[in-house]
Amino acid sequence: MNELFAADPAVCNHFNDLRLLLSSFGPYAGRYLANYPVDWTAQVESQFNTMGEIEGAKIKTLLRRARENLTLVTRTNLPWCVELEWLANAAPLLTATPAVFDGLIARQARPPTVHQLDALDLPPTADERIAGCASEYARVAKILLVMSPEIALVDPYVNPLKRASSTVLLALFKHAAKGRCQKISIWARASVVRGTGAATATAIKADLEASLRQLVSAPIEY
């Protein structure tokens, strides 16, 4: 659900290559493509400079949309040595502790973690079984939490007034606070939040606001 891949910019020889590459990644796949090195986008664009203005514009549009919809994400402070080939830089990050990348896409395959673009056969979604605890929910959603300027949490059974929900929300908020997020919306079922108590809607709203303010003001560890 939170896989991060990297691709050698040289694997894309034309527009269809890049479109094929990007089609396997994004929030709905649970799998993301790293902007690695940090000028990966510029390197891809430069390869198409000699193919004409129209082709170049199509490439730039495809890459811009990939950044906007979080198909392509940037991880800062990743090591890069200009004297080494792309794969020599990226391969050690597969075996680092913890691993930075879950897979690579390069000119030559090295199964099972280094794939060739023309043989790329990734499942439609990156499924993962996780423990039902706050830290795991936050881990598998980390990229979306950190990279999204706006987050919507939709769960009919979430109730910020209950510890089981507030613990999860706190873990999510802590990741979101480290990133680009400016707004978080929470959608829940009114009957779940209200329960069977006799409290009025006004009182419940006040309790919710107080609970959420307490969560978002919790100290963040960087």
N, C-alpha and C positions, 0 to 999 in steps of 0.2 A: 504493500500500500504506500510505501514511501521510498521506492527504489530510485537511485540516482546513477545514471549512466553518463559516460563521456564519449565523444566521437572525434576522431581525427578529422580536422577540416578538409583534408585532402581526399576524403572518400567521396565527396560530392563533386561530380564532374559536370552536372547540368541540373537544370531546375527540377526535373523529375526525381533525381537522386535526393535532393534536399527535401522535397515534399514527402518522399517515401520515408526518409529518416525521421522527420518531425511527426509523421502520422502515428508513430508507435509510442508517443510520449504526451504527457499532459495530465491534469488533475483527474480526468475521467479514466485514465489508464492506471493511475496510482504510481506512475513512473515518470521521471523527469530527466531532461537532458541538461548537462552542466555546460555553462559557458566557460569551457576550459581549454586553453588558457583564457585569461580575462579578455583578450582581444580575438577570441574565437569567431565572433560575428564578423569582425573586420577582415579576418583572414578568409572566411568563406566569401564575403562580398568581393574581395580583391581578385579571387579566382575567376570571377565572371566579368571583370572590367573590359575584357577584349571581346565579349560576346554580344556587344550592342547595347544600346540604351534601354530598349524594351525589356530584354532579358535581365539586365541589371535592376531595373525598377521592380520586376516581378520578384526577384530574389530579396530585395530590401523589404518589400511588403510582406513576404512570407516570414522573414526573420522578425520584423516588427510585431506581427501578430503573435508569433511564438513567444516573444517576451511579454506581451500584454496578457496572454491567456495562461501564462506560467508553464508553458511547454518547455521553455528555455529559461533556466534559472542560474544565478551567479552565486558561487560560493567564494567568499573572500579568503585571502591568506593561504591559498593552496600553493605548494612549492612548484617552481617552474625554472628550469635551466635552459637558457637559449642555445647552449652548445649541444644539447641532446635532441634526438628525434622525438616526435610526439609520443610514440608508444613507450619509449624509454622513460619519459617523464611520468606518464600516466600509470604504467603497470605497477610500480611500487605502492600506489594508492589503493590498489585492489587488496593488498595483503597487509596494509597498515593496521594498527590496533588503536581505535576501531577503524574498520575499512571505510574509506571515503566514497569509493564507487562500488556499485554492485555489478557492473559490467562495462566493457569497453567495445567500441566499434572501430575497427582499424582496417588497413588494406589486407593484412594477413590474419587469418583466424588462429586463435590458440584456445581451443575448447577447454573448459566449458564457459569461460568468462570473457573471452575476446572473440567478437563476431565480425564477419564480413558483411557489408551492407547488402549485397545482392543475395545473401543467404540468411538475412535476418528474419527470424521466425519467433517473435515474442508473443506471448498470450495477450488477448485483448485487455486484460486487467491483471495487475500484480496483486494476487491474493495472498493473504498472510493471516494465520491464526494467532491471536494474541490473548494474553491474560486480561480479564475484565477489571483492570485497575487503572487509576488515574494516570500513572506514569506511562503506561503502554498506549492509552488513548492519545496522550500528548505526543508520544514518540512517532507514531505512525502518521500523525497529522502535522508534524513539525514544519515541513516545507511550506505547506499552505498557510500555516499560522504565521510564519515569519515573513513570507513574501507577499501576502495579500493585503492590499490597502483597506479592504472591507471584508468582514467575515460574518456569515450568517450561520447560526447554529439552530438546526431544526430537529427537535426531538419531542414528541408528544408526552414523554414521560419524565422529562427533566423538571426538577423542582429546586430552585436555588435555596429554598428554605430548609431543605433536607441535606444532611451532611454527605450522603452518598453522591448527590449531584454537585454540591458546592466544592467538594474535594476535586472532582474532575474539572469543573469550570476553572478553579484556581490554577491547576496545572496547565490548562489551555491558555489562560490569560497570561501566565508568566512567559510562555513562548511568544505570544503575540506582542507583548510589550517590548520584546527585543528587536522587533522587525518594523515593518512599514505600516502596520495597522492603525487606522484612524477611527474606525467605527466597528462595533460588534453588535449584531442584532440576535436576540434569542427568541425563538418561537416555541412555545410550549402549550399544552392543553390546559385550558382554564380550570377544568374540573379536577385535574391532577394537582395543580397548585393550591386550589381552594380546599380540596379535600371535603371532609364531612363536618368541618368545624362551623361554628356560628359566627366567625369573624366577617365583618362587612367587606365589600370590595375595596373600599377606601383604606381600611386597615391592612388588608392583604397587600395592596399596592405599596403602602408605606413600608411594610416589612420587606417586600421584595427590593425596593430601592435601597434600603439600609443594608440588606445582605449583599447586594451587588456592589455597592460603594465600598463595603469592607473588603470584598474580594479584589477589586481593581486597585485598592490602595495598599495591598499587601506588598512588602518589600520584594524586589526582584534581584536575584543573584545573577551577575554577569560573569 
